[in-house]
Every structure is written in structure tokens, then in C-alpha cells.
């Protein structure tokens, strides 16, 4: 089954299969299923064409997903960078944006880059 250009896994319950679409989380998935009047315990492969069509209509008409959402988020970040805001600068430097500490625990954002004084040390028995 394809919704918004994404292959939805067949063997999962529809409630947990819809979050494979970028911009649809678990709570939004539950809301969509409730609007479409579908049993949340139904597997994705067991849905008929009418139910799939109802889900597709609700998602495409009511919510911003996939490419549109990615474009909007990229545009927002670009705007922050151009304005030179604090958040924009943090995005530019690939640092955490939302106030997290950076002395430790910023590996996700920076990658596994060791930027401390002792990180570039050579072994004691290595030639200098």
C-alpha cells in the first residue's frame, strides 16, 4: 500500500504503519484513523480500497507531509540563518539549537567529533 509516495509496511497495524510517513506521528496517526472510522487493530494489508482512499484523502487534504513539510522546515532554517539569529548561528555551526549542554552529550548533532584537549594525543611510545 502506498500513501503519499511511501510504502506502508503490510504486516503492521495501521496505527503503527502510518508514522512511516514523514510528518505523521503516532498521535496524528490515531487521529486520522479515528476520522476515517477504521479499527486501529486492523493490519495494513487487510484494508480495502475504500478505507485506503479515506486515509489518503484525510492525509493529503488536511496535513502537510513529506516533501512539502521538509521544504518548509528547510526554509525556516534558511530564514533563521539569513537573519543571523542565535538559532540560525547554531544551525550553521552544527551545534545543538535548543539550549542543550555542549561540554558533553552533543554527539548526535556534532557527530562523533572529539573536540577536547586530550583527544588528539598520540601514544607515549609513538615517534614524535
Phi, psi and omega in degrees: 000134179242129174229127179057035177079010181245135175282120179272131180298135186285321190274357179269157173295146185301329179299323181263350180274326182298326178296356173292344177277131180295123181103355177243114177261188183292318181292320177292324177300316179296321180295317180296317180296322178294318178296321183280356179058054180238144177291125183295340181277355181290137176285152183298325181288341183271358179285142175271175185296325180295317180294318178298318179297319178297316179298314181299316180297315181298316183292312186289326182275326189260343189225151176268121184223169175046239188300317180299315181293317179299319179296318180295316180295316178298321178296320178297317179294319179298319179297316179298321179295315182294325179287342180075027180289167178302313180298321178297319178297319179297320176298316181300319185271005181054048176245162177301139188264333191256038170084011179288160178287151182240352178298319172225170169066030173243029183295326182298315184282318184272348189084180183274059181260121179270113183247032179256167187297320185274002188285333184264013183295142176266163176298153182294329182268004179281151180290146177249000000 
